[in-house]
Amino acid sequence: MKPSRIEQKGAVTRVWYDDCVGGQEFKFMLSSDRHHDSLGCQRDVEKRHLDEAVETDAMIIDAGDLFDAMQGKFDPRRSYDDLRQEFKVKHYYDAVSDDAIEFYEPYAANLLVIGKGNHESAVLDKTNIDLTSRLVYGLKNKTGANIQTGYYGGWIIFNFAHGSGGSRCSFKYRYHHGKGGSAPVTRGVLDTNRQAVYLPDGHNHQAYALPIKRERITTQGTIYPDVCWFVRTPGYKYEFANGDSWATEKMFAPTPIGCVWMSLKYSTKTNKSKARISCRLTQDIE
């Protein structure tokens, strides 16, 4: 289901769903690290998941590194052998951006937020080109879709309401592209213990969904439990077929390919005129 309206202020995106009914489900595709312009991007898997998002009316939240963009003039990692044929041009960044706009155009109506990762940040730092903003602007210009340019980290607050004066509730979603290396042993799971301290309410291409149970208290003194989910999305880049790749040289381990589907279910408690949201997460990886 498409949102009733979307607004963004700074790193906070607010999304409203009006006229919700009990039992209604809202589906989202959570992704990151597409590295779409890379030779290692598994575009067939990426397209299959994007098509499923359209078919199931799921909104798409992408947490950065949609672009690989490592073949620019000032990038020390550049390699002519790693360039797709269509990007072997002088206007490299224009070609990469235009290709992405064309590819994602059929999915524009389902794109909610496109965040930034370290690859986009590196391009911006070296060339003053914001590939993410350029992509969002191009898609908006061609389709009129209300897509939001995200940040390296930010918040999305979903607001659900049953009519103008009915039951309402919200669901808070924190995204961050991540930091550090591949974490071959812990896969970044140790980070969740640190994050749970400063995030009361998902870079290394690993995949997991980890719940952390918490004890909380209301301003009225009522103690209640809740669950904070930590979700890491893997991405769509596989570069181990090339024996001379960066990942092979660094002895990184192969990582999963795919995304995570999030389903939010709206339910009402008529006796208290309150509503709540339950969350279900499903990994879709290869």
Secondary structure, DSSP 8 states (H G I E B T S, - for coil): ---SEEEEETTEEEEEE-S--TTEEEEEEEE----TTSTTB-HHHHHHHHHHHHHTT-EEEE-S-------STT-TT--GGGS-GGG-SSSHHHHHHHHHHHHHGGGGGGEEEE---HHHHHHHHHH---HHHHHHHHHHHHH----EE--SEEEEEEEEESSSSS-EEEEEEEEE---SS--TTTTTTTHHHHHHHH---------EEEEEEEEEE-TTS-EEEEEEEEEE--BSB---SSTTSHHHHTT------EEEEEEEEEEEETTTTEEEEEEEEEEEE-
